[in-house]
Amino acid sequence: MFHLFDTEMDSISAFNGQALVWSSLGSLLLNIVAAILIGYAFVSGPMSEMGLLMVYKVAPFVGVLSLICFAGAIYVICRKKTLIAKIRRETRTEAQPPPR
């Protein structure tokens, strides 16, 4: 059992919230790319100029933004794990003897 201060709990909770935001935004952007590609796959007849712009310019750009968002989520999760490891190192538990 680790004794945590309120600020430490708030920090861990904030990291969870940030990871949720980044992964949700990445999922939204990935969904947009999928919708563009599905629309392209089922188009009948020649595509309009707007459709070509969406497929060849917007979809790759939004795909890269999606990857950046997922990378941000992974970064935040790694930072949270680092914080938890630091808390474990600095916190004395009931089972451990006091340092000499």
PDB file as gemmi writes it, atoms N, CA and C in Angstrom:
CRYST1    1.000    1.000    1.000  90.00  90.00  90.00 P 1                      
ATOM      1  N   MET A   1       0.846  -1.156   0.000  1.00  0.00           N  
ATOM      2  CA  MET A   1       0.000   0.000   0.000  1.00  0.00           C  
ATOM      3  C   MET A   1       0.904   1.235   0.000  1.00  0.00           C  
ATOM      4  N   PHE A   2       0.590   2.180  -0.858  1.00  0.00           N  
ATOM      5  CA  PHE A   2       1.361   3.411  -0.932  1.00  0.00           C  
ATOM      6  C   PHE A   2       0.517   4.568  -0.424  1.00  0.00           C  
ATOM      7  N   HIS A   3       1.130   5.432   0.345  1.00  0.00           N  
ATOM      8  CA  HIS A   3       0.449   6.622   0.847  1.00  0.00           C  
ATOM      9  C   HIS A   3       0.685   7.739  -0.165  1.00  0.00           C  
ATOM     10  N   LEU A   4      -0.387   8.245  -0.739  1.00  0.00           N  
ATOM     11  CA  LEU A   4      -0.265   9.276  -1.764  1.00  0.00           C  
ATOM     12  C   LEU A   4      -0.868  10.582  -1.274  1.00  0.00           C  
ATOM     13  N   PHE A   5      -0.239  11.663  -1.687  1.00  0.00           N  
ATOM     14  CA  PHE A   5      -0.797  12.981  -1.420  1.00  0.00           C  
ATOM     15  C   PHE A   5      -1.858  13.293  -2.464  1.00  0.00           C  
ATOM     16  N   ASP A   6      -2.695  14.246  -2.154  1.00  0.00           N  
ATOM     17  CA  ASP A   6      -3.739  14.650  -3.102  1.00  0.00           C  
ATOM     18  C   ASP A   6      -3.147  15.155  -4.410  1.00  0.00           C  
ATOM     19  N   THR A   7      -2.025  15.863  -4.334  1.00  0.00           N  
ATOM     20  CA  THR A   7      -1.413  16.379  -5.567  1.00  0.00           C  
ATOM     21  C   THR A   7      -0.913  15.255  -6.459  1.00  0.00           C  
ATOM     22  N   GLU A   8      -0.410  14.191  -5.843  1.00  0.00           N  
ATOM     23  CA  GLU A   8       0.043  13.046  -6.636  1.00  0.00           C  
ATOM     24  C   GLU A   8      -1.138  12.360  -7.310  1.00  0.00           C  
ATOM     25  N   MET A   9      -2.225  12.213  -6.580  1.00  0.00           N  
ATOM     26  CA  MET A   9      -3.428  11.616  -7.174  1.00  0.00           C  
ATOM     27  C   MET A   9      -3.980  12.494  -8.301  1.00  0.00           C  
ATOM     28  N   ASP A  10      -3.955  13.805  -8.087  1.00  0.00           N  
ATOM     29  CA  ASP A  10      -4.418  14.723  -9.125  1.00  0.00           C  
ATOM     30  C   ASP A  10      -3.534  14.637 -10.364  1.00  0.00           C  
ATOM     31  N   SER A  11      -2.237  14.481 -10.174  1.00  0.00           N  
ATOM     32  CA  SER A  11      -1.326  14.362 -11.309  1.00  0.00           C  
ATOM     33  C   SER A  11      -1.599  13.090 -12.110  1.00  0.00           C  
ATOM     34  N   ILE A  12      -1.773  11.999 -11.413  1.00  0.00           N  
ATOM     35  CA  ILE A  12      -2.068  10.736 -12.098  1.00  0.00           C  
ATOM     36  C   ILE A  12      -3.397  10.833 -12.837  1.00  0.00           C  
ATOM     37  N   SER A  13      -4.389  11.431 -12.203  1.00  0.00           N  
ATOM     38  CA  SER A  13      -5.692  11.607 -12.832  1.00  0.00           C  
ATOM     39  C   SER A  13      -5.598  12.518 -14.053  1.00  0.00           C  
ATOM     40  N   ALA A  14      -4.782  13.566 -13.981  1.00  0.00           N  
ATOM     41  CA  ALA A  14      -4.611  14.466 -15.116  1.00  0.00           C  
ATOM     42  C   ALA A  14      -3.951  13.750 -16.284  1.00  0.00           C  
ATOM     43  N   PHE A  15      -2.969  12.894 -15.991  1.00  0.00           N  
ATOM     44  CA  PHE A  15      -2.347  12.116 -17.065  1.00  0.00           C  
ATOM     45  C   PHE A  15      -3.364  11.188 -17.726  1.00  0.00           C  
ATOM     46  N   ASN A  16      -4.232  10.571 -16.933  1.00  0.00           N  
ATOM     47  CA  ASN A  16      -5.273   9.713 -17.505  1.00  0.00           C  
ATOM     48  C   ASN A  16      -6.201  10.516 -18.411  1.00  0.00           C  
ATOM     49  N   GLY A  17      -6.577  11.711 -17.968  1.00  0.00           N  
ATOM     50  CA  GLY A  17      -7.442  12.563 -18.776  1.00  0.00           C  
ATOM     51  C   GLY A  17      -6.783  12.990 -20.074  1.00  0.00           C  
ATOM     52  N   GLN A  18      -5.500  13.341 -20.007  1.00  0.00           N  
ATOM     53  CA  GLN A  18      -4.789  13.739 -21.214  1.00  0.00           C  
ATOM     54  C   GLN A  18      -4.667  12.576 -22.193  1.00  0.00           C  
ATOM     55  N   ALA A  19      -4.373  11.394 -21.684  1.00  0.00           N  
ATOM     56  CA  ALA A  19      -4.276  10.220 -22.560  1.00  0.00           C  
ATOM     57  C   ALA A  19      -5.621   9.940 -23.224  1.00  0.00           C  
ATOM     58  N   LEU A  20      -6.702  10.112 -22.483  1.00  0.00           N  
ATOM     59  CA  LEU A  20      -8.033   9.912 -23.051  1.00  0.00           C  
ATOM     60  C   LEU A  20      -8.316  10.925 -24.159  1.00  0.00           C  
ATOM     61  N   VAL A  21      -7.959  12.182 -23.928  1.00  0.00           N  
ATOM     62  CA  VAL A  21      -8.197  13.222 -24.936  1.00  0.00           C  
ATOM     63  C   VAL A  21      -7.404  12.936 -26.198  1.00  0.00           C  
ATOM     64  N   TRP A  22      -6.111  12.631 -26.064  1.00  0.00           N  
ATOM     65  CA  TRP A  22      -5.280  12.391 -27.244  1.00  0.00           C  
ATOM     66  C   TRP A  22      -5.744  11.159 -28.024  1.00  0.00           C  
ATOM     67  N   SER A  23      -6.072  10.083 -27.326  1.00  0.00           N  
ATOM     68  CA  SER A  23      -6.506   8.880 -28.034  1.00  0.00           C  
ATOM     69  C   SER A  23      -7.892   9.069 -28.660  1.00  0.00           C  
ATOM     70  N   SER A  24      -8.762   9.825 -28.025  1.00  0.00           N  
ATOM     71  CA  SER A  24     -10.079  10.094 -28.600  1.00  0.00           C  
ATOM     72  C   SER A  24      -9.965  10.953 -29.853  1.00  0.00           C  
ATOM     73  N   LEU A  25      -9.111  11.959 -29.802  1.00  0.00           N  
ATOM     74  CA  LEU A  25      -8.896  12.809 -30.971  1.00  0.00           C  
ATOM     75  C   LEU A  25      -8.264  12.013 -32.105  1.00  0.00           C  
ATOM     76  N   GLY A  26      -7.320  11.152 -31.781  1.00  0.00           N  
ATOM     77  CA  GLY A  26      -6.716  10.290 -32.797  1.00  0.00           C  
ATOM     78  C   GLY A  26      -7.735   9.352 -33.413  1.00  0.00           C  
ATOM     79  N   SER A  27      -8.631   8.812 -32.607  1.00  0.00           N  
ATOM     80  CA  SER A  27      -9.675   7.927 -33.130  1.00  0.00           C  
ATOM     81  C   SER A  27     -10.645   8.681 -34.038  1.00  0.00           C  
ATOM     82  N   LEU A  28     -10.997   9.904 -33.656  1.00  0.00           N  
ATOM     83  CA  LEU A  28     -11.870  10.719 -34.492  1.00  0.00           C  
ATOM     84  C   LEU A  28     -11.226  10.988 -35.852  1.00  0.00           C  
ATOM     85  N   LEU A  29      -9.954  11.371 -35.837  1.00  0.00           N  
ATOM     86  CA  LEU A  29      -9.270  11.660 -37.098  1.00  0.00           C  
ATOM     87  C   LEU A  29      -9.114  10.406 -37.946  1.00  0.00           C  
ATOM     88  N   LEU A  30      -8.849   9.280 -37.321  1.00  0.00           N  
ATOM     89  CA  LEU A  30      -8.749   8.021 -38.060  1.00  0.00           C  
ATOM     90  C   LEU A  30     -10.091   7.640 -38.666  1.00  0.00           C  
ATOM     91  N   ASN A  31     -11.172   7.921 -37.963  1.00  0.00           N  
ATOM     92  CA  ASN A  31     -12.515   7.670 -38.475  1.00  0.00           C  
ATOM     93  C   ASN A  31     -12.796   8.548 -39.700  1.00  0.00           C  
ATOM     94  N   ILE A  32     -12.322   9.789 -39.679  1.00  0.00           N  
ATOM     95  CA  ILE A  32     -12.498  10.680 -40.828  1.00  0.00           C  
ATOM     96  C   ILE A  32     -11.767  10.128 -42.044  1.00  0.00           C  
ATOM     97  N   VAL A  33     -10.549   9.647 -41.843  1.00  0.00           N  
ATOM     98  CA  VAL A  33      -9.789   9.055 -42.949  1.00  0.00           C  
ATOM     99  C   VAL A  33     -10.514   7.830 -43.495  1.00  0.00           C  
ATOM    100  N   ALA A  34     -11.025   6.994 -42.616  1.00  0.00           N  
ATOM    101  CA  ALA A  34     -11.757   5.803 -43.054  1.00  0.00           C  
ATOM    102  C   ALA A  34     -13.003   6.191 -43.845  1.00  0.00           C  
ATOM    103  N   ALA A  35     -13.708   7.217 -43.410  1.00  0.00           N  
ATOM    104  CA  ALA A  35     -14.906   7.652 -44.131  1.00  0.00           C  
ATOM    105  C   ALA A  35     -14.553   8.169 -45.523  1.00  0.00           C  
ATOM    106  N   ILE A  36     -13.464   8.900 -45.635  1.00  0.00           N  
ATOM    107  CA  ILE A  36     -13.033   9.399 -46.945  1.00  0.00           C  
ATOM    108  C   ILE A  36     -12.674   8.236 -47.865  1.00  0.00           C  
ATOM    109  N   LEU A  37     -11.931   7.266 -47.341  1.00  0.00           N  
ATOM    110  CA  LEU A  37     -11.512   6.131 -48.172  1.00  0.00           C  
ATOM    111  C   LEU A  37     -12.683   5.224 -48.545  1.00  0.00           C  
ATOM    112  N   ILE A  38     -13.631   5.057 -47.644  1.00  0.00           N  
ATOM    113  CA  ILE A  38     -14.812   4.249 -47.977  1.00  0.00           C  
ATOM    114  C   ILE A  38     -15.642   4.960 -49.044  1.00  0.00           C  
ATOM    115  N   GLY A  39     -15.783   6.278 -48.927  1.00  0.00           N  
ATOM    116  CA  GLY A  39     -16.485   7.039 -49.956  1.00  0.00           C  
ATOM    117  C   GLY A  39     -15.799   6.933 -51.300  1.00  0.00           C  
ATOM    118  N   TYR A  40     -14.467   6.951 -51.282  1.00  0.00           N  
ATOM    119  CA  TYR A  40     -13.696   6.817 -52.526  1.00  0.00           C  
ATOM    120  C   TYR A  40     -13.875   5.424 -53.130  1.00  0.00           C  
ATOM    121  N   ALA A  41     -13.940   4.411 -52.290  1.00  0.00           N  
ATOM    122  CA  ALA A  41     -14.060   3.039 -52.787  1.00  0.00           C  
ATOM    123  C   ALA A  41     -15.407   2.789 -53.453  1.00  0.00           C  
ATOM    124  N   PHE A  42     -16.439   3.471 -52.998  1.00  0.00           N  
ATOM    125  CA  PHE A  42     -17.772   3.201 -53.525  1.00  0.00           C  
ATOM    126  C   PHE A  42     -18.314   4.317 -54.415  1.00  0.00           C  
ATOM    127  N   VAL A  43     -17.443   5.168 -54.930  1.00  0.00           N  
ATOM    128  CA  VAL A  43     -17.908   6.235 -55.818  1.00  0.00           C  
ATOM    129  C   VAL A  43     -18.292   5.631 -57.166  1.00  0.00           C  
ATOM    130  N   SER A  44     -19.369   6.130 -57.717  1.00  0.00           N  
ATOM    131  CA  SER A  44     -19.771   5.659 -59.040  1.00  0.00           C  
ATOM    132  C   SER A  44     -19.566   6.810 -60.023  1.00  0.00           C  
ATOM    133  N   GLY A  45     -18.876   6.537 -61.074  1.00  0.00           N  
ATOM    134  CA  GLY A  45     -18.597   7.575 -62.058  1.00  0.00           C  
ATOM    135  C   GLY A  45     -17.351   8.355 -61.687  1.00  0.00           C  
ATOM    136  N   PRO A  46     -17.073   9.389 -62.451  1.00  0.00           N  
ATOM    137  CA  PRO A  46     -15.868  10.172 -62.173  1.00  0.00           C  
ATOM    138  C   PRO A  46     -16.011  10.997 -60.888  1.00  0.00           C  
ATOM    139  N   MET A  47     -14.901  11.182 -60.220  1.00  0.00           N  
ATOM    140  CA  MET A  47     -14.908  11.944 -58.967  1.00  0.00           C  
ATOM    141  C   MET A  47     -14.839  13.438 -59.257  1.00  0.00           C  
ATOM    142  N   SER A  48     -15.455  14.193 -58.393  1.00  0.00           N  
ATOM    143  CA  SER A  48     -15.379  15.649 -58.511  1.00  0.00           C  
ATOM    144  C   SER A  48     -13.998  16.120 -58.043  1.00  0.00           C  
ATOM    145  N   GLU A  49     -13.726  17.379 -58.290  1.00  0.00           N  
ATOM    146  CA  GLU A  49     -12.437  17.923 -57.874  1.00  0.00           C  
ATOM    147  C   GLU A  49     -12.328  17.933 -56.346  1.00  0.00           C  
ATOM    148  N   MET A  50     -13.438  18.177 -55.692  1.00  0.00           N  
ATOM    149  CA  MET A  50     -13.435  18.160 -54.220  1.00  0.00           C  
ATOM    150  C   MET A  50     -13.130  16.754 -53.709  1.00  0.00           C  
ATOM    151  N   GLY A  51     -13.697  15.743 -54.350  1.00  0.00           N  
ATOM    152  CA  GLY A  51     -13.433  14.364 -53.950  1.00  0.00           C  
ATOM    153  C   GLY A  51     -11.974  13.991 -54.129  1.00  0.00           C  
ATOM    154  N   LEU A  52     -11.394  14.411 -55.240  1.00  0.00           N  
ATOM    155  CA  LEU A  52      -9.974  14.136 -55.479  1.00  0.00           C  
ATOM    156  C   LEU A  52      -9.106  14.854 -54.453  1.00  0.00           C  
ATOM    157  N   LEU A  53      -9.482  16.087 -54.111  1.00  0.00           N  
ATOM    158  CA  LEU A  53      -8.747  16.827 -53.090  1.00  0.00           C  
ATOM    159  C   LEU A  53      -8.828  16.099 -51.747  1.00  0.00           C  
ATOM    160  N   MET A  54     -10.015  15.616 -51.397  1.00  0.00           N  
ATOM    161  CA  MET A  54     -10.197  14.912 -50.123  1.00  0.00           C  
ATOM    162  C   MET A  54      -9.353  13.641 -50.065  1.00  0.00           C  
ATOM    163  N   VAL A  55      -9.326  12.890 -51.185  1.00  0.00           N  
ATOM    164  CA  VAL A  55      -8.616  11.611 -51.188  1.00  0.00           C  
ATOM    165  C   VAL A  55      -7.103  11.812 -51.205  1.00  0.00           C  
ATOM    166  N   TYR A  56      -6.619  12.708 -52.028  1.00  0.00           N  
ATOM    167  CA  TYR A  56      -5.176  12.809 -52.236  1.00  0.00           C  
ATOM    168  C   TYR A  56      -4.469  13.849 -51.370  1.00  0.00           C  
ATOM    169  N   LYS A  57      -5.188  14.778 -50.793  1.00  0.00           N  
ATOM    170  CA  LYS A  57      -4.543  15.799 -49.958  1.00  0.00           C  
ATOM    171  C   LYS A  57      -5.013  15.734 -48.504  1.00  0.00           C  
ATOM    172  N   VAL A  58      -6.322  15.717 -48.306  1.00  0.00           N  
ATOM    173  CA  VAL A  58      -6.859  15.811 -46.945  1.00  0.00           C  
ATOM    174  C   VAL A  58      -6.661  14.511 -46.168  1.00  0.00           C  
ATOM    175  N   ALA A  59      -6.966  13.366 -46.789  1.00  0.00           N  
ATOM    176  CA  ALA A  59      -6.860  12.082 -46.084  1.00  0.00           C  
ATOM    177  C   ALA A  59      -5.438  11.803 -45.586  1.00  0.00           C  
ATOM    178  N   PRO A  60      -4.392  11.997 -46.405  1.00  0.00           N  
ATOM    179  CA  PRO A  60      -3.045  11.770 -45.853  1.00  0.00           C  
ATOM    180  C   PRO A  60      -2.685  12.742 -44.723  1.00  0.00           C  
ATOM    181  N   PHE A  61      -3.087  14.006 -44.870  1.00  0.00           N  
ATOM    182  CA  PHE A  61      -2.805  14.994 -43.830  1.00  0.00           C  
ATOM    183  C   PHE A  61      -3.502  14.636 -42.528  1.00  0.00           C  
ATOM    184  N   VAL A  62      -4.768  14.271 -42.605  1.00  0.00           N  
ATOM    185  CA  VAL A  62      -5.518  13.900 -41.403  1.00  0.00           C  
ATOM    186  C   VAL A  62      -4.973  12.591 -40.820  1.00  0.00           C  
ATOM    187  N   GLY A  63      -4.517  11.681 -41.680  1.00  0.00           N  
ATOM    188  CA  GLY A  63      -3.905  10.442 -41.198  1.00  0.00           C  
ATOM    189  C   GLY A  63      -2.643  10.701 -40.389  1.00  0.00           C  
ATOM    190  N   VAL A  64      -1.819  11.632 -40.862  1.00  0.00           N  
ATOM    191  CA  VAL A  64      -0.607  11.991 -40.123  1.00  0.00           C  
ATOM    192  C   VAL A  64      -0.974  12.650 -38.795  1.00  0.00           C  
ATOM    193  N   LEU A  65      -1.984  13.520 -38.806  1.00  0.00           N  
ATOM    194  CA  LEU A  65      -2.441  14.125 -37.546  1.00  0.00           C  
ATOM    195  C   LEU A  65      -2.933  13.064 -36.565  1.00  0.00           C  
ATOM    196  N   SER A  66      -3.596  12.042 -37.098  1.00  0.00           N  
ATOM    197  CA  SER A  66      -4.075  10.951 -36.246  1.00  0.00           C  
ATOM    198  C   SER A  66      -2.903  10.223 -35.594  1.00  0.00           C  
ATOM    199  N   LEU A  67      -1.866   9.955 -36.366  1.00  0.00           N  
ATOM    200  CA  LEU A  67      -0.688   9.289 -35.802  1.00  0.00           C  
ATOM    201  C   LEU A  67      -0.014  10.162 -34.746  1.00  0.00           C  
ATOM    202  N   ILE A  68       0.022  11.471 -34.970  1.00  0.00           N  
ATOM    203  CA  ILE A  68       0.602  12.380 -33.987  1.00  0.00           C  
ATOM    204  C   ILE A  68      -0.200  12.342 -32.685  1.00  0.00           C  
ATOM    205  N   CYS A  69      -1.526  12.295 -32.809  1.00  0.00           N  
ATOM    206  CA  CYS A  69      -2.374  12.224 -31.612  1.00  0.00           C  
ATOM    207  C   CYS A  69      -2.149  10.931 -30.845  1.00  0.00           C  
ATOM    208  N   PHE A  70      -2.040   9.807 -31.555  1.00  0.00           N  
ATOM    209  CA  PHE A  70      -1.778   8.545 -30.868  1.00  0.00           C  
ATOM    210  C   PHE A  70      -0.393   8.546 -30.227  1.00  0.00           C  
ATOM    211  N   ALA A  71       0.579   9.181 -30.885  1.00  0.00           N  
ATOM    212  CA  ALA A  71       1.912   9.303 -30.288  1.00  0.00           C  
ATOM    213  C   ALA A  71       1.842  10.152 -29.015  1.00  0.00           C  
ATOM    214  N   GLY A  72       1.027  11.199 -29.031  1.00  0.00           N  
ATOM    215  CA  GLY A  72       0.842  12.013 -27.834  1.00  0.00           C  
ATOM    216  C   GLY A  72       0.238  11.207 -26.699  1.00  0.00           C  
ATOM    217  N   ALA A  73      -0.726  10.345 -27.017  1.00  0.00           N  
ATOM    218  CA  ALA A  73      -1.334   9.494 -25.987  1.00  0.00           C  
ATOM    219  C   ALA A  73      -0.307   8.528 -25.402  1.00  0.00           C  
ATOM    220  N   ILE A  74       0.521   7.946 -26.254  1.00  0.00           N  
ATOM    221  CA  ILE A  74       1.557   7.023 -25.777  1.00  0.00           C  
ATOM    222  C   ILE A  74       2.559   7.762 -24.904  1.00  0.00           C  
ATOM    223  N   TYR A  75       2.925   8.971 -25.301  1.00  0.00           N  
ATOM    224  CA  TYR A  75       3.863   9.775 -24.512  1.00  0.00           C  
ATOM    225  C   TYR A  75       3.298  10.073 -23.126  1.00  0.00           C  
ATOM    226  N   VAL A  76       2.024  10.447 -23.071  1.00  0.00           N  
ATOM    227  CA  VAL A  76       1.398  10.759 -21.781  1.00  0.00           C  
ATOM    228  C   VAL A  76       1.330   9.514 -20.901  1.00  0.00           C  
ATOM    229  N   ILE A  77       1.031   8.374 -21.478  1.00  0.00           N  
ATOM    230  CA  ILE A  77       0.987   7.130 -20.705  1.00  0.00           C  
ATOM    231  C   ILE A  77       2.367   6.793 -20.155  1.00  0.00           C  
ATOM    232  N   CYS A  78       3.405   6.991 -20.965  1.00  0.00           N  
ATOM    233  CA  CYS A  78       4.767   6.738 -20.485  1.00  0.00           C  
ATOM    234  C   CYS A  78       5.147   7.694 -19.364  1.00  0.00           C  
ATOM    235  N   ARG A  79       4.737   8.947 -19.477  1.00  0.00           N  
ATOM    236  CA  ARG A  79       5.001   9.926 -18.411  1.00  0.00           C  
ATOM    237  C   ARG A  79       4.283   9.522 -17.120  1.00  0.00           C  
ATOM    238  N   LYS A  80       3.062   9.009 -17.263  1.00  0.00           N  
ATOM    239  CA  LYS A  80       2.310   8.565 -16.076  1.00  0.00           C  
ATOM    240  C   LYS A  80       3.017   7.396 -15.407  1.00  0.00           C  
ATOM    241  N   LYS A  81       3.503   6.454 -16.204  1.00  0.00           N  
ATOM    242  CA  LYS A  81       4.220   5.311 -15.629  1.00  0.00           C  
ATOM    243  C   LYS A  81       5.494   5.766 -14.929  1.00  0.00           C  
ATOM    244  N   THR A  82       6.172   6.759 -15.499  1.00  0.00           N  
ATOM    245  CA  THR A  82       7.367   7.307 -14.862  1.00  0.00           C  
ATOM    246  C   THR A  82       7.024   7.956 -13.528  1.00  0.00           C  
ATOM    247  N   LEU A  83       5.920   8.698 -13.496  1.00  0.00           N  
ATOM    248  CA  LEU A  83       5.477   9.327 -12.252  1.00  0.00           C  
ATOM    249  C   LEU A  83       5.133   8.287 -11.197  1.00  0.00           C  
ATOM    250  N   ILE A  84       4.441   7.238 -11.589  1.00  0.00           N  
ATOM    251  CA  ILE A  84       4.074   6.185 -10.639  1.00  0.00           C  
ATOM    252  C   ILE A  84       5.325   5.490 -10.103  1.00  0.00           C  
ATOM    253  N   ALA A  85       6.297   5.231 -10.988  1.00  0.00           N  
ATOM    254  CA  ALA A  85       7.548   4.609 -10.535  1.00  0.00           C  
ATOM    255  C   ALA A  85       8.291   5.529  -9.565  1.00  0.00           C  
ATOM    256  N   LYS A  86       8.275   6.820  -9.823  1.00  0.00           N  
ATOM    257  CA  LYS A  86       8.923   7.781  -8.929  1.00  0.00           C  
ATOM    258  C   LYS A  86       8.222   7.808  -7.572  1.00  0.00           C  
ATOM    259  N   ILE A  87       6.892   7.774  -7.582  1.00  0.00           N  
ATOM    260  CA  ILE A  87       6.140   7.750  -6.327  1.00  0.00           C  
ATOM    261  C   ILE A  87       6.464   6.493  -5.541  1.00  0.00           C  
ATOM    262  N   ARG A  88       6.570   5.366  -6.221  1.00  0.00           N  
ATOM    263  CA  ARG A  88       6.898   4.117  -5.529  1.00  0.00           C  
ATOM    264  C   ARG A  88       8.293   4.164  -4.914  1.00  0.00           C  
ATOM    265  N   ARG A  89       9.236   4.775  -5.637  1.00  0.00           N  
ATOM    266  CA  ARG A  89      10.593   4.869  -5.092  1.00  0.00           C  
ATOM    267  C   ARG A  89      10.647   5.787  -3.877  1.00  0.00           C  
ATOM    268  N   GLU A  90       9.898   6.864  -3.919  1.00  0.00           N  
ATOM    269  CA  GLU A  90       9.994   7.864  -2.856  1.00  0.00           C  
ATOM    270  C   GLU A  90       9.065   7.596  -1.671  1.00  0.00           C  
ATOM    271  N   THR A  91       8.129   6.699  -1.830  1.00  0.00           N  
ATOM    272  CA  THR A  91       7.150   6.451  -0.772  1.00  0.00           C  
ATOM    273  C   THR A  91       7.544   5.212   0.018  1.00  0.00           C  
ATOM    274  N   ARG A  92       7.483   5.351   1.302  1.00  0.00           N  
ATOM    275  CA  ARG A  92       7.756   4.233   2.177  1.00  0.00           C  
ATOM    276  C   ARG A  92       6.445   3.519   2.455  1.00  0.00           C  
ATOM    277  N   THR A  93       6.422   2.214   2.326  1.00  0.00           N  
ATOM    278  CA  THR A  93       5.209   1.457   2.609  1.00  0.00           C  
ATOM    279  C   THR A  93       5.239   0.962   4.047  1.00  0.00           C  
ATOM    280  N   GLU A  94       4.111   0.435   4.475  1.00  0.00           N  
ATOM    281  CA  GLU A  94       4.001  -0.092   5.837  1.00  0.00           C  
ATOM    282  C   GLU A  94       4.873  -1.326   6.012  1.00  0.00           C  
ATOM    283  N   ALA A  95       5.058  -2.122   4.970  1.00  0.00           N  
ATOM    284  CA  ALA A  95       5.794  -3.384   5.092  1.00  0.00           C  
ATOM    285  C   ALA A  95       7.304  -3.172   5.086  1.00  0.00           C  
ATOM    286  N   GLN A  96       7.778  -2.072   4.538  1.00  0.00           N  
ATOM    287  CA  GLN A  96       9.205  -1.852   4.443  1.00  0.00           C  
ATOM    288  C   GLN A  96       9.744  -1.271   5.751  1.00  0.00           C  
ATOM    289  N   PRO A  97      10.946  -1.697   6.125  1.00  0.00           N  
ATOM    290  CA  PRO A  97      11.554  -1.092   7.318  1.00  0.00           C  
ATOM    291  C   PRO A  97      12.042   0.323   6.965  1.00  0.00           C  
ATOM    292  N   PRO A  98      12.146   1.186   7.940  1.00  0.00           N  
ATOM    293  CA  PRO A  98      12.616   2.554   7.659  1.00  0.00           C  
ATOM    294  C   PRO A  98      14.065   2.527   7.190  1.00  0.00           C  
ATOM    295  N   PRO A  99      14.443   3.472   6.324  1.00  0.00           N  
ATOM    296  CA  PRO A  99      15.837   3.495   5.851  1.00  0.00           C  
ATOM    297  C   PRO A  99      16.797   3.859   6.975  1.00  0.00           C  
ATOM    298  N   ARG A 100      18.006   3.320   6.930  1.00  0.00           N  
ATOM    299  CA  ARG A 100      18.979   3.549   7.999  1.00  0.00           C  
ATOM    300  C   ARG A 100      19.988   4.573   7.599  1.00  0.00           C  
TER     301      ARG A 100                                                      
END                                                                             
